[in-house]
Amino acid sequence: MTFAVVLFLLAWTIAPPAQRYFVQRAQISALKAQVSANNQALADAARELEMWRDPEYIKSQARERLHFILPGERQYIVTDGTTLAVQSPTTAIAKDLPSGLPWYNRLIASITETGS
């Protein structure tokens, strides 16, 4: 019985520090992984910055992304040949507008009439 009480007291005193130790080890591992990911992102950004310092890379990106061309060049854009169906917008025409009003009042009346 005495041995069980001593074992219980020993476990009771050691358990909280052991729990804090394992929690802190998990936090340290998570922070190390985050630092590693941040270092990788920093290296990628530095590599991309070096690429943007090259004038030829800037020209190629302007051609690819913005379809820029140099003077004297001719650009052809090839599409797949399909046409998009254009829907005609629905128009509402205001009727029975008062004719003796200034133009801005008629404009406001036409907007409020068609908007409702």
QUILIN-V450701 format. One record per helix or strand of 2 or more residues. SS is the DSSP state (@ for helix, = for strand). FROM is the first residue (numbers start at 1). TO is the last residue. If there is no record, write none. Layout:
{{SS | FROM | TO} {SS | FROM | TO}}
//
This chain:
{{@ | 2 | 52} {@ | 55 | 66} {@ | 103 | 115}}
//
